Amino acid sequence: MLPNQKVLLFMEVASRSCFDDLDELVQKLSAHGVEEEDAECLIAFVPMAFAKILLSPLGVKFQDTFLIRDLDGGKASRGVLANEAIYTAALELASVMASGDANSRTRFEQMAAISADTRLRGNWQPTTATRMALF
């Protein structure tokens, strides 16, 4: 499955799932043939990419790297977002959806709203349609 197909699948599965139980979301993605590591990348990178497209025009700056911490051993390693195929595929899709029709824009906002980056910034209010879909 290509990265853009994984992103689309993630959006479909995530729209019907709750982000309170990430293990369950990984299992649902795995049931569709997504490897566990890719499922975890989808959970981390897709909402982040959508939030970047939403918030960058407002002057919000985003890091170009990410940090992965091994909770068991405490070791951490840094990665470059541009080197992550899932992240770049999500950025491309987010850009297209952000400039699309009203339905596309609503789906774009829903995915961006999932991101911790968006919630932490607190300066973006979802549309009524998005609020209804998220809660």
FENPEHU-V963585 format. One line per field, one symbol per residue. burial: 1 if it has 16 or more other ideal C-beta (glycine too) atoms within 10 Angstrom, else 0. Layout:
burial = ???
This chain:
burial = 001001111110110010000000110110000100011111111111111111100000000000000000000000001001011111101100110000001111111111101100000101000100000
